[in-house]
Each structure stands twice: as structure tokens, then as C-alpha cells.
Amino acid sequence: MNLKKYFTIVLITVLICAAIFGGMLMARFMISPFEAGEHGDAIYPVENDRVNVLVVGKDSVAVNTDTILIATLHTDTGKVSLMSVPRDTKATINGNSMKINAVYGYAQRNDLNDEELLIETVTKITGIKINYYAVIDLVAFREIVDALDGVEYDVKRDYFYNDPYQDLYIDLKAGHQILNGKDAEGLVRFRADYPRADLERVEVQQDFIKELIKQKLNLKYIAKIPIVYKAVSDNVISNLTVDDVIDFAKAAKSSEDSIHTFTMPNDLSGSYVVPDEDELAALIEEEF
């Protein structure tokens, strides 16, 4: 390769990178933030090299939060730790016992701050201090997956379920495929015939999220974060800015051994799931 051709290639590469990151930089100032939530004093400032983000998936019918996930980014190593809190975890609010997935709706019905109450409840149960949060509805979830060009996933079995009341129709065939937003939603929401019900669904959700992180934490998709952020901003409630999301994505690693998934250590108590205090404390100390 002659010198002139070499420098031409280098120049084009530099210009492409400049265009990508210039667009990202401009987006930091031009894109409106997510819809603001009311989190009061429930949010803690980041104190060390671990950033804790509460990610909540909200259904479209009863305002239940059937997916509750704590994601911790170890900013010094790039490791990502994910812990799911089962939807049937017992919570006590003003002397009333309920499953944790009902806390958000309870707050709304009783004129309380919904994000604040849920964050406080998660912190009380797990002991994990939350720094950021994102409440994501079904529309936003589908849009995120579609904006990232889908997720390659090995569907382990056939899934079929139809519930017009929830506007939920699932028809997935087993096999390696690219899931679009609608199919990904069906995968992570399905629990109709699981022997362990929600606990088994949590494992599928974690596996899917792990694949999403592994596949999308690269320059191509990090550059699309402002576009994704803008597309879903009307359907996400969060204190995360586009700047935060870009910085966290750039800090995280996407290799197999850098993403660790857990379910809150638990026992069963009647219809409730309750934390195993000793195992949970050890897990938090190590990962969260």
C-alpha cells in the first residue's frame, strides 16, 4: 500500500469516528431527559466504584412492576452484576403485607410517590443503596430492542400464549434467531406453564438481558444510544441522562465472564418469597 493511500484511509477513519462521537456529544445537550420521577430522598449518591441502577418493567394493565432488577456496574473493572428481585417478594407498607410487584400501584392508588416508595422498599428488602433508576413500560422495551436491531437468541422451546386482556400474544418457535421487540417481550413475559412460575421466568429474563449486553456493548451501538434514548424517552421514567447512559455503556465490558446474574437468595413463606438474609448479605458484599 502506498503512503498516499494509507493516509487517505486513516483520514477517512478519523472523520467517521469524529462524526460518530460528535453526534453523541451534540446529543448530550440537545436531547430532552427522560420523564422525571418523584424519588425524594430514596436515591443515594454514588460513593465508590459500584453504581447501582434499579431497572423496573411495568405492565400495561394493573400498573404492576413484574420485573425488578438491580444492575451494578463496577466502574473500576467493567464488570456488570445483575440481581432479580422476584415479583412475589413480601413487602410491608404501612402495616399492609403485599407482593413487591404491587407496591408501585399501591402508591398510585394512595397518592404516594410511586418511584420513591418502590425504591425505598427495594432498598429496605435488599440493603442495596440505589443510585439511579429506570421504570420502563412495554412500549419502551419493544422500542429499545428494535432500535438495537434485535437480539440474537437461542430460544430453548416453543412458546405459545394468548391473553387479549393484557394485549399479549406469544408465538415463538424453538431455535437460534434474531428476536425483534415484540418477540423479545413475549419471551421475557411468558410464565404460563413454568413449573417454578416466576422464578423460572426470572432466569429467562436474565439470560436474555445478558445476551443483549454482550451483543450491544460495542462502538456501533453505543453511538446509537442518543437515538434510542430519544425514541423511548416518552415511555421511560428515570433520573438517568443520556450522558450517564453513554458513560456507563462505555465503562462496562461485554465479555461472557464480565456479566454475572443472580436471583435474590430466597425462601418461600406461604404465597410469598422472603429473602434468605445470610445468603443475601454475603452476595451484596461480594457483588453489589
C-alpha positions as CSV (number, residue, x, y, z in Angstrom):
1,M,0.0,0.0,0.0
2,N,1.5,3.4,-1.0
3,L,1.8,6.2,1.6
4,K,-0.9,8.4,0.0
5,K,-3.5,5.6,0.0
6,Y,-2.6,4.8,3.6
7,F,-3.1,8.3,4.9
8,T,-6.4,8.6,2.9
9,I,-7.7,5.5,4.8
10,V,-6.5,6.9,8.1
11,L,-8.1,10.3,7.4
12,I,-11.5,8.7,6.4
13,T,-11.4,6.5,9.6
14,V,-10.7,9.6,11.8
15,L,-13.5,11.6,10.1
16,I,-16.0,8.7,10.6
17,C,-15.1,8.4,14.3
18,A,-15.3,12.2,14.7
19,A,-18.8,12.2,13.1
20,I,-20.0,9.4,15.4
21,F,-18.7,11.0,18.6
22,G,-19.5,14.5,17.5
23,G,-23.1,13.4,17.1
24,M,-23.0,11.7,20.5
25,L,-21.6,14.9,22.1
26,M,-24.3,17.1,20.5
27,A,-27.0,14.7,21.6
28,R,-25.9,15.1,25.2
29,F,-27.0,18.8,25.0
30,M,-29.9,18.6,22.6
31,I,-32.0,15.5,23.8
32,S,-34.6,16.1,26.4
33,P,-34.2,13.9,29.6
34,F,-36.4,11.0,30.5
35,E,-39.6,11.8,32.2
36,A,-38.8,12.9,35.7
37,G,-39.9,10.6,38.6
38,E,-40.5,11.5,42.2
39,H,-37.8,9.8,44.1
40,G,-37.4,12.1,47.1
41,D,-34.6,11.0,49.4
42,A,-34.8,7.4,48.2
43,I,-31.8,7.9,45.9
44,Y,-28.3,7.7,47.3
45,P,-25.2,9.4,45.7
46,V,-22.5,7.1,44.3
47,E,-19.9,6.5,47.0
48,N,-17.4,4.1,45.5
49,D,-16.7,2.2,42.3
50,R,-20.1,0.5,42.2
51,V,-23.0,2.2,40.5
52,N,-26.4,0.6,41.4
53,V,-29.3,1.0,38.9
54,L,-32.8,-0.2,39.7
55,V,-34.5,-1.3,36.5
56,V,-38.3,-1.9,36.6
57,G,-40.5,-3.4,34.0
58,K,-44.1,-2.1,34.3
59,D,-47.1,-4.0,32.8
60,S,-49.9,-2.3,30.8
61,V,-52.9,-3.3,32.8
62,A,-52.6,-3.2,36.6
63,V,-49.5,-1.0,37.0
64,N,-47.7,-3.9,38.5
65,T,-43.9,-4.0,38.3
66,D,-43.4,-7.6,37.4
67,T,-39.7,-7.2,36.5
68,I,-37.5,-5.7,39.2
69,L,-33.8,-5.9,38.5
70,I,-30.8,-4.3,40.2
71,A,-27.8,-3.7,37.9
72,T,-24.5,-2.9,39.4
73,L,-21.6,-1.6,37.2
74,H,-18.2,-2.0,38.8
75,T,-16.6,1.1,37.2
76,D,-13.1,0.0,38.0
77,T,-13.2,-3.3,36.2
78,G,-16.2,-3.0,33.9
79,K,-17.9,-6.0,35.5
80,V,-21.7,-6.0,35.5
81,S,-23.7,-7.7,38.2
82,L,-27.5,-8.3,37.8
83,M,-29.8,-9.4,40.6
84,S,-33.5,-10.0,40.1
85,V,-36.0,-9.5,42.9
86,P,-38.9,-12.0,42.5
87,R,-42.3,-10.3,41.9
88,D,-43.7,-12.3,44.8
89,T,-41.2,-11.0,47.4
90,K,-43.0,-10.0,50.5
91,A,-43.2,-6.2,51.2
92,T,-44.8,-4.5,54.2
93,I,-46.2,-1.0,53.5
94,N,-47.9,1.0,56.3
95,G,-48.6,-2.3,58.1
96,N,-50.0,-3.9,55.0
97,S,-48.4,-7.1,53.5
98,M,-48.3,-7.3,49.7
99,K,-46.1,-8.7,46.9
100,I,-43.4,-6.3,45.8
101,N,-44.8,-6.1,42.3
102,A,-47.9,-4.4,43.8
103,V,-46.0,-1.6,45.6
104,Y,-45.9,0.8,42.6
105,G,-49.7,0.5,42.0
106,Y,-50.4,0.8,45.7
107,A,-48.5,4.1,45.9
108,Q,-50.5,5.5,42.9
109,R,-53.9,4.5,44.4
110,N,-53.0,6.1,47.8
111,D,-51.5,9.3,46.4
112,L,-47.9,8.4,47.4
113,N,-44.8,8.9,45.3
114,D,-44.7,5.7,43.3
115,E,-41.0,5.6,42.4
116,E,-39.9,6.8,45.8
117,L,-41.9,4.1,47.6
118,L,-40.7,1.3,45.3
119,I,-37.0,2.4,45.6
120,E,-37.3,2.6,49.4
121,T,-38.9,-0.8,49.5
122,V,-36.3,-2.4,47.4
123,T,-33.5,-0.8,49.5
124,K,-35.2,-2.0,52.7
125,I,-35.5,-5.6,51.5
126,T,-32.1,-6.0,49.8
127,G,-29.9,-3.5,51.6
128,I,-28.7,-2.1,48.3
129,K,-28.5,1.6,48.0
130,I,-29.9,2.7,44.7
131,N,-28.1,5.5,42.7
132,Y,-30.2,5.5,39.5
133,Y,-33.5,4.0,38.4
134,A,-35.5,3.4,35.2
135,V,-39.1,2.5,35.1
136,I,-39.7,1.0,31.6
137,D,-43.1,0.2,30.1
138,L,-43.7,-2.4,27.5
139,V,-43.7,0.0,24.6
140,A,-40.2,1.3,25.6
141,F,-38.9,-2.3,25.9
142,R,-40.0,-3.2,22.4
143,E,-38.6,0.1,21.0
144,I,-35.2,-0.5,22.7
145,V,-34.8,-4.0,21.2
146,D,-35.9,-2.8,17.7
147,A,-33.7,0.3,17.8
148,L,-30.7,-2.0,18.5
149,D,-31.6,-4.2,15.5
150,G,-33.0,-7.1,17.6
151,V,-31.1,-9.6,19.8
152,E,-29.7,-13.0,18.6
153,Y,-31.1,-15.6,21.0
154,D,-31.3,-19.3,21.2
155,V,-35.0,-20.0,22.1
156,K,-34.9,-23.2,24.0
157,R,-38.5,-24.3,23.4
158,D,-41.8,-23.3,21.7
159,Y,-43.8,-20.7,23.4
160,F,-47.5,-20.0,22.9
161,Y,-49.8,-17.9,25.0
162,N,-52.8,-15.6,24.2
163,D,-54.2,-13.1,26.6
164,P,-56.3,-10.3,24.9
165,Y,-56.9,-8.6,28.3
166,Q,-53.2,-7.9,28.5
167,D,-52.8,-7.4,24.8
168,L,-50.3,-10.3,24.9
169,Y,-49.9,-12.8,22.1
170,I,-46.9,-15.0,22.2
171,D,-46.0,-17.4,19.4
172,L,-42.3,-18.3,19.4
173,K,-40.6,-21.4,17.9
174,A,-37.5,-23.0,19.3
175,G,-34.2,-22.3,17.6
176,H,-31.5,-19.7,17.2
177,Q,-32.9,-16.5,15.8
178,I,-33.0,-12.7,15.9
179,L,-35.8,-11.6,18.3
180,N,-37.5,-8.3,17.5
181,G,-39.1,-6.2,20.2
182,K,-42.4,-7.9,20.1
183,D,-40.9,-11.4,20.3
184,A,-38.5,-10.4,23.0
185,E,-41.4,-9.1,25.0
186,G,-43.2,-12.4,24.7
187,L,-40.1,-14.3,25.8
188,V,-39.4,-12.3,28.9
189,R,-43.1,-12.1,29.9
190,F,-44.0,-15.8,29.4
191,R,-44.6,-17.9,32.6
192,A,-47.8,-19.8,31.8
193,D,-46.5,-23.3,32.2
194,Y,-43.2,-23.0,34.1
195,P,-43.0,-25.5,37.0
196,R,-41.4,-22.8,39.1
197,A,-43.5,-19.9,37.8
198,D,-41.9,-16.5,38.2
199,L,-38.6,-17.9,39.4
200,E,-38.1,-19.7,36.1
201,R,-39.2,-16.6,34.1
202,V,-36.6,-14.6,36.0
203,E,-33.9,-17.0,34.7
204,V,-35.0,-16.5,31.1
205,Q,-35.1,-12.7,31.6
206,Q,-31.6,-12.7,33.0
207,D,-30.3,-14.9,30.1
208,F,-31.9,-12.5,27.5
209,I,-30.5,-9.4,29.2
210,K,-27.1,-11.0,29.4
211,E,-27.2,-11.6,25.6
212,L,-28.4,-8.1,25.0
213,I,-25.5,-6.6,27.0
214,K,-22.9,-8.9,25.3
215,Q,-24.1,-8.1,21.8
216,K,-24.8,-4.4,22.1
217,L,-21.8,-3.0,24.1
218,N,-19.7,-2.0,21.1
219,L,-19.0,1.2,19.3
220,K,-21.7,0.7,16.7
221,Y,-24.5,0.5,19.3
222,I,-23.0,2.9,21.9
223,A,-23.1,5.5,19.1
224,K,-26.9,4.8,18.7
225,I,-27.6,5.4,22.4
226,P,-28.8,9.0,21.8
227,I,-31.2,7.8,19.1
228,V,-32.5,5.0,21.3
229,Y,-32.8,7.4,24.3
230,K,-34.8,9.9,22.3
231,A,-37.1,7.2,20.9
232,V,-38.1,5.8,24.3
233,S,-37.9,8.9,26.4
234,D,-41.7,9.3,26.5
235,N,-42.1,5.7,27.9
236,V,-39.4,5.7,30.5
237,I,-39.3,7.4,33.9
238,S,-35.7,7.8,35.1
239,N,-33.1,10.0,36.7
240,L,-30.6,8.8,34.1
241,T,-29.4,11.3,31.5
242,V,-28.2,10.4,28.0
243,D,-24.7,11.3,29.3
244,D,-25.0,8.8,32.1
245,V,-26.1,6.0,29.8
246,I,-23.3,6.6,27.3
247,D,-20.6,6.8,30.1
248,F,-21.9,3.6,31.8
249,A,-22.1,1.7,28.4
250,K,-18.5,2.7,27.6
251,A,-17.3,1.6,31.1
252,A,-19.0,-1.8,31.0
253,K,-17.4,-4.9,29.5
254,S,-19.4,-7.2,27.3
255,S,-17.4,-10.5,27.6
256,E,-19.1,-13.7,28.9
257,D,-17.1,-13.7,32.2
258,S,-17.8,-10.0,33.0
259,I,-21.6,-10.3,33.3
260,H,-22.8,-12.0,36.4
261,T,-26.5,-12.8,37.1
262,F,-28.2,-13.7,40.3
263,T,-31.7,-14.1,41.8
264,M,-32.2,-12.7,45.3
265,P,-31.5,-15.6,47.7
266,N,-34.9,-16.6,49.0
267,D,-37.2,-18.9,50.8
268,L,-40.9,-19.5,50.4
269,S,-43.4,-18.4,53.1
270,G,-46.9,-19.2,52.0
271,S,-47.6,-17.4,48.8
272,Y,-44.7,-15.0,49.4
273,V,-41.0,-15.1,48.6
274,V,-38.8,-13.9,51.5
275,P,-35.1,-13.1,51.4
276,D,-32.5,-15.5,52.9
277,E,-30.8,-12.9,55.0
278,D,-27.4,-14.6,55.4
279,E,-27.0,-15.5,51.8
280,L,-28.3,-12.2,50.6
281,A,-25.8,-10.3,52.8
282,A,-22.9,-12.3,51.5
283,L,-24.0,-11.7,47.9
284,I,-24.4,-8.0,48.4
285,E,-21.0,-7.7,50.0
286,E,-19.3,-9.5,47.1
287,E,-21.3,-8.1,44.1
288,F,-23.4,-5.1,45.0
